[in-house]
């Protein structure tokens, strides 16, 4: 183990065995083997806890300013990824003091373009930013669909980088951490959105619905084959999946369009994976909630800033964990202390009795780093007061 990693590992060991880490671990269900984008826990039922667990998560560009690292190196160089992942774990635990646990797990997350590169898209790297999706559609006309091939688990898209990250980080940690190979988390409609293009896909649903079903079926087949290859590579069973679905929202999709073009394929993936551990859309899914409820098993549902709290609790609150994510600007970074308190109290009043967590993520550099960290800690202080049971 390199000296720089060894020093960070020694501090991680101290924090893991700290009394505080032992206490906050009890607020969450056991963590699954998943290469999530950020630390994310499924909370226990709120009536069994003395406080609602809350977490904060700066986006990588803000982390890069807090800690001081090059973002492109972070996403492409195994040592930079490992070293800065450990630094973020330590900083968050020591400075933010939210309910994020310290664990000896390194999930590898290669950014939003990962899944789409497996079907021919390109990842775009820009200084100071996380990877972007290529704006050029892979499928420009209907005949292009026949040219899409099943991804090669070793060669297609970002797979060479995924293997490089996994093998080199595994060597560096020398068995002291669980290194989690990247997973296919993007929902099928999101991938379709990326490789066909926003306007094209929306028009296709009107003028050529048969093509949309063919595209969605192909994406699901690619995912299932890739996930099976991943399981074989790791010597594991196919496990519960994630569905990252920012593109699934209303008014992008009407409830009828969601039920026709998206829901059958999400149900298919739920059955394939043996459940969905986390269903996510930052968009407004209020009018889609009843339809999403038809997915047989969702362990936790993301509730974004525009989705109705009341409807979310009514439809999912009895048996599904709810992750309430705040609007990073209006609710946290540009909010007054009073506005922070009012928003948190509203959430607590509506979700009382269900099992839920409150999450402040999407945090970006707004002013200067010191001021942004100060505001985040102010929100944490208020959350600790308001979310007491």
C-alpha positions, 0 to 999 in steps of 0.5 A, spaced: 500 500 500 502 506 498 504 511 503 499 516 501 494 511 501 496 508 508 496 514 512 488 515 509 487 508 511 489 509 518 485 515 519 479 511 516 480 505 521 480 510 527 473 513 524 470 506 523 471 504 530 469 511 533 463 511 537 459 516 533 460 511 527 457 506 531 451 510 533 450 513 526 450 506 522 444 504 527 440 509 523 440 505 516 439 498 514 445 494 512 448 496 505 448 492 499 453 491 494 452 497 489 456 501 485 452 508 487 454 515 485 454 517 492 453 514 499 446 512 500 443 509 505 436 506 506 433 508 513 430 504 518 423 506 520 422 513 523 418 511 529 424 506 531 429 512 531 430 518 535 432 522 529 431 522 522 437 521 518 440 526 514 446 526 509 449 532 505 453 530 498 457 536 494 457 534 487 464 532 485 466 539 482 465 542 489 469 536 492 474 538 487 475 545 490 474 543 497 479 538 497 483 540 491 484 535 485 483 535 478 476 532 476 479 529 469 484 525 473 479 523 478 475 520 473 480 517 469 486 515 474 485 510 479 490 513 484 487 519 484 480 516 484 482 512 490 486 517 494 480 523 493 475 518 495 478 516 501 479 524 503 472 525 501 470 520 506 474 523 512 472 530 510 465 529 510 465 525 517 470 530 520 467 537 518 460 535 516 458 530 521 451 528 518 449 521 518 454 518 512 457 512 515 464 510 514 465 504 510 471 500 507 468 500 501 470 503 494 464 504 489 467 505 482 462 511 479 465 513 472 459 518 471 453 519 468 455 517 461 457 510 463 451 506 460 450 510 454 457 509 452 456 501 452 451 502 446 456 507 442 455 514 445 461 518 447 463 521 454 466 528 454 471 530 459 471 538 460 476 541 465 473 543 472 466 538 470 464 531 471 463 527 464 458 530 460 454 526 455 455 526 448 450 531 444 450 527 438 445 522 437 448 515 436 441 513 432 440 518 427 435 515 423 430 508 424 435 504 420 441 505 425 437 501 430 440 495 427 447 497 427 447 497 435 450 491 438 450 488 444 456 491 449 463 487 449 464 487 457 471 488 456 472 493 450 466 497 449 465 504 451 468 506 458 469 498 459 477 498 458 477 504 463 472 500 468 477 494 468 483 499 469 480 502 475 477 496 478 484 492 478 489 497 479 484 500 485 484 493 488 491 492 488 492 498 491 488 497 497 490 490 498 484 486 500 483 492 506 477 495 502 471 492 498 472 495 491 465 495 487 465 494 480 461 499 476 454 497 475 449 499 470 444 503 473 441 508 468 434 506 467 432 504 459 428 510 458 434 514 460 439 510 455 434 511 450 434 519 451 441 519 450 443 515 444 436 517 440 436 524 442 431 528 446 427 531 441 427 525 436 425 520 442 419 524 444 417 525 436 418 517 436 413 516 441 408 520 437 409 518 430 413 511 430 411 508 437 413 501 434 420 503 434 420 506 441 418 499 443 424 496 439 429 501 442 427 500 449 427 492 448 434 492 445 436 497 451 433 492 456 436 486 453 443 489 453 443 491 460 441 484 462 446 481 458 451 486 461 449 485 468 449 477 467 457 478 464 458 482 470 456 477 475 460 472 472 466 476 472 465 477 479 463 470 481 456 473 484 449 472 483 445 478 479 443 482 485 438 488 486 438 493 481 438 501 481 434 505 476 436 512 475 431 516 471 432 523 471 429 523 464 422 520 467 418 525 469 412 529 467 411 533 463 416 530 459 412 524 459 404 523 460 402 518 465 399 514 459 406 515 455 410 512 462 405 506 462 406 504 455 413 506 453 417 505 460 413 501 465 413 495 462 421 495 461 422 497 468 418 491 471 422 487 466 428 489 469 425 489 476 424 481 475 430 480 472 434 483 478 430 480 483 428 487 486 430 495 485 434 497 491 433 505 488 428 508 483 431 515 482 428 521 478 430 528 480 424 531 476 417 531 478 414 524 478 407 526 482 403 524 476 407 518 475 407 515 482 401 511 481 404 508 475 411 507 478 407 503 484 406 497 479 413 496 479 413 489 484 419 491 489 422 498 490 426 498 496 427 506 496 424 512 492 427 518 491 423 524 492 425 530 488 424 538 489 418 538 485 414 532 487 409 532 491 410 530 499 403 528 500 402 524 494 409 521 495 407 519 502 400 517 500 402 512 495 409 509 497 409 511 505 407 505 508 412 500 505 417 503 501 423 508 504 423 515 502 429 519 500 427 526 500 432 530 496 432 538 497 433 543 492 440 545 493 440 552 491 433 554 494 433 550 500 440 550 502 445 554 499 441 560 498 436 559 503 436 563 510 436 559 516 428 560 517 427 558 510 431 552 512 427 550 518 421 551 515 422 546 509 425 541 514 419 542 518 414 541 512 418 534 510 417 532 518 410 533 518 408 530 512 412 524 512 412 522 520 411 515 521 414 513 515 421 511 514 425 516 510 431 520 510 433 527 508 438 529 503 442 535 501 445 533 494 447 537 488 451 542 492 455 546 487 460 552 488 456 558 489 460 563 492 467 561 495 469 554 498 469 557 505 462 560 505 459 554 501 462 549 507 459 554 512 452 554 509 452 547 509 454 546 516 449 551 518 444 547 514 446 541 518 445 544 525 438 546 523 437 539 521 439 536 527 435 540 531 428 540 527 429 532 525 429 530 532 424 525 534 
